[in-house]
Amino acid sequence: MLKIGITGATGQLGRIVVAKLKEKIGSDGIVALVRSTPKGVELGIECREFDYDRQENLVNALQGLDNLLLISGNELGKRALQHGNVIEAAKKAKVRWIVYTSLLHADQSSLSLAPEHLATETQLKQSGIPYTILRNGWYTENYTGSVQGALAGGAFIGSAGEGRISSAARADFAEAAVAVLTGEGHLGKTYELAGDDSFSLTELASEISKQSGKDIPYKNLPESDYAAILKSFGLPELFADAIASWDIGASKGDLLNKGHQLSELIGRPTTPLKQSVSEALGSL
């Protein structure tokens, strides 16, 4: 039986991938590679301890796996090294194929996230292991997660100006990963994945206003001011600075893509902004 390993399986993207993969191939062929196995048990599949920083255990955890979905880690500044550890372990464990979640336009993007993703892509290509690269754009949830705060504060804030963002729902990207993992013809390919449509934060604020019945304007702020407000909300300094800088990247077009490769992979249109806003408001 084909065995597919999923790193970060208890994360926000990983959980959706596992659920959709179970629907498609059942539970027996899926292995969750997680830092906390007790947390992973609730996924209803085999779980193996998998810590990117403990290279000596990675090879054992990958034994017997045919394919691996390497969902990028969340520790900014450490990911290139951690991903390299996983790739080296996969080579020793004779994993046949790695699918990696990278960043939209990783080779051109000004986002601070890009260099680590690009380094991982390079490591993959040099490993000798067959690979597929999924360059994921922004998750719409990155913005709709701020809907509650916008309603409380009376405005949606950011630093993206009128930059257009081709985001899609996290579930869309998860579905694309499953389509690749269970499909054919993807070896050696790099996909630029983004939503079918784009929006500015002004348009996002307008949609929130329309659906909530409240006047929620978009307030564009200088990068430093936006970062300072995020810090006042309790976000760690480095993360707040990063979020503000990513909005500047959005203002430059780093999150815009018109290729429609995501909808082509999943065989349907990507989730529209209107629906994502409705779901965010419905969860409040």
FENNOR-V515727 format. One record per residue. N is the residue number from 0. RES is the residue in three letters. NEAR is the number of other C-alpha atoms within 8 Angstrom. Layout:
n:res:near
N:RES:NEAR
N:RES:NEAR
This chain:
n:res:near
0:MET:3
1:LEU:7
2:LYS:11
3:ILE:12
4:GLY:14
5:ILE:15
6:THR:13
7:GLY:14
8:ALA:14
9:THR:11
10:GLY:7
11:GLN:6
12:LEU:10
13:GLY:14
14:ARG:11
15:ILE:10
16:VAL:14
17:VAL:12
18:ALA:8
19:LYS:11
20:LEU:11
21:LYS:10
22:GLU:7
23:LYS:6
24:ILE:7
25:GLY:9
26:SER:8
27:ASP:6
28:GLY:10
29:ILE:15
30:VAL:12
31:ALA:15
32:LEU:14
33:VAL:15
34:ARG:8
35:SER:7
36:THR:10
37:PRO:6
38:LYS:7
39:GLY:13
40:VAL:10
41:GLU:7
42:LEU:8
43:GLY:7
44:ILE:11
45:GLU:9
46:CYS:11
47:ARG:10
48:GLU:10
49:PHE:12
50:ASP:10
51:TYR:10
52:ASP:6
53:ARG:8
54:GLN:11
55:GLU:6
56:ASN:9
57:LEU:15
58:VAL:12
59:ASN:8
60:ALA:10
61:LEU:12
62:GLN:9
63:GLY:7
64:LEU:11
65:ASP:12
66:ASN:14
67:LEU:13
68:LEU:14
69:LEU:11
70:ILE:10
71:SER:10
72:GLY:9
73:ASN:5
74:GLU:6
75:LEU:7
76:GLY:6
77:LYS:7
78:ARG:13
79:ALA:11
80:LEU:7
81:GLN:11
82:HIS:12
83:GLY:10
84:ASN:12
85:VAL:11
86:ILE:11
87:GLU:9
88:ALA:12
89:ALA:12
90:LYS:10
91:LYS:8
92:ALA:11
93:LYS:8
94:VAL:16
95:ARG:8
96:TRP:11
97:ILE:13
98:VAL:14
99:TYR:12
100:THR:12
101:SER:13
102:LEU:12
103:LEU:14
104:HIS:9
105:ALA:12
106:ASP:6
107:GLN:5
108:SER:10
109:SER:7
110:LEU:9
111:SER:8
112:LEU:8
113:ALA:12
114:PRO:8
115:GLU:10
116:HIS:13
117:LEU:11
118:ALA:9
119:THR:11
120:GLU:10
121:THR:8
122:GLN:10
123:LEU:11
124:LYS:9
125:GLN:6
126:SER:9
127:GLY:6
128:ILE:11
129:PRO:9
130:TYR:13
131:THR:13
132:ILE:13
133:LEU:14
134:ARG:14
135:ASN:12
136:GLY:14
137:TRP:12
138:TYR:10
139:THR:12
140:GLU:9
141:ASN:8
142:TYR:8
143:THR:10
144:GLY:8
145:SER:9
146:VAL:12
147:GLN:9
148:GLY:8
149:ALA:12
150:LEU:11
151:ALA:6
152:GLY:7
153:GLY:9
154:ALA:12
155:PHE:16
156:ILE:10
157:GLY:13
158:SER:13
159:ALA:13
160:GLY:10
161:GLU:8
162:GLY:11
163:ARG:13
164:ILE:12
165:SER:16
166:SER:13
167:ALA:17
168:ALA:12
169:ARG:10
170:ALA:9
171:ASP:12
172:PHE:12
173:ALA:13
174:GLU:11
175:ALA:11
176:ALA:12
177:VAL:11
178:ALA:10
179:VAL:10
180:LEU:9
181:THR:6
182:GLY:7
183:GLU:6
184:GLY:4
185:HIS:8
186:LEU:8
187:GLY:8
188:LYS:8
189:THR:8
190:TYR:8
191:GLU:14
192:LEU:15
193:ALA:18
194:GLY:15
195:ASP:13
196:ASP:8
197:SER:10
198:PHE:9
199:SER:12
200:LEU:14
201:THR:9
202:GLU:8
203:LEU:10
204:ALA:13
205:SER:11
206:GLU:10
207:ILE:12
208:SER:12
209:LYS:9
210:GLN:8
211:SER:7
212:GLY:6
213:LYS:8
214:ASP:8
215:ILE:13
216:PRO:11
217:TYR:12
218:LYS:8
219:ASN:9
220:LEU:9
221:PRO:7
222:GLU:10
223:SER:8
224:ASP:8
225:TYR:13
226:ALA:12
227:ALA:9
228:ILE:8
229:LEU:10
230:LYS:11
231:SER:7
232:PHE:6
233:GLY:6
234:LEU:9
235:PRO:7
236:GLU:7
237:LEU:6
238:PHE:8
239:ALA:13
240:ASP:10
241:ALA:9
242:ILE:9
243:ALA:14
244:SER:11
245:TRP:10
246:ASP:11
247:ILE:12
248:GLY:14
249:ALA:14
250:SER:13
251:LYS:7
252:GLY:10
253:ASP:12
254:LEU:13
255:LEU:11
256:ASN:10
257:LYS:8
258:GLY:8
259:HIS:11
260:GLN:10
261:LEU:15
262:SER:12
263:GLU:8
264:LEU:9
265:ILE:11
266:GLY:6
267:ARG:6
268:PRO:7
269:THR:11
270:THR:10
271:PRO:8
272:LEU:9
273:LYS:7
274:GLN:8
275:SER:13
276:VAL:12
277:SER:9
278:GLU:8
279:ALA:11
280:LEU:10
281:GLY:6
282:SER:5
283:LEU:5
